[in-house]
């Protein structure tokens, strides 16, 4: 697994590299669009973290040049208008995160995009476990206390996202962007609806999905519930 970081701010590059290293993910970097294109062709990275605001060739132009390579791209930028986001996605970017960003959120987005393109799995290639919940990633099956629970595709994606990012607080907008993707331009109440359904299917473990007042949600295994 290798990620190419393209940003002309050394401090940001160093921060991203450190956080990727902690996840066991190798990275390389450059600070301009032309070098990004060359390295994308020569090194064939699994994902590119691409800054938009760079001197010379900007991130949008790089996206255009790399469309044929089919390498997932997450745009990093201080520009946060919907128009800019949609433009980047139309050029082929897979996600968009606005500076300044929380490092934990960035890692969560990286994992989500890689999972979408089948290039990331948990440390165990076949399953991931959170307390009484077991997910077979290859078969997309969920078992709770050894009993299979049938989830819709989006409920499954939502549960897997939470379990892979335990104890991290996400806003409804964060969840929409990470689980539904930017192709879904909808109301954040969609998240609330799916979480209500998922909680019902989790039964007595519904409290693992915690509401964080005025912010959003987080997932945390409560071991007292299992007694």
Secondary structure, 3 states (H helix, E strand, C coil): CEEEEECCCHHHHHHHHHHHHHCCCEEEEECCHHHHHHHHHHHCCCEEEEECCCCCCCHHHHHHHCHHHCCEEEEEECCCCHHHHHHHHHCCCCEEEECCCCHHHHHHHHHHHHHHCCCCCCCCCCEEEECCEEEECCCCEEEECCEEECCCHHHHHHHHHHHHCCCCCEEHHHHHHHHHCCCCCCCCHHHHHHHHHHHHHHHHHHHHEEEECCCEEEECCCHHHHC
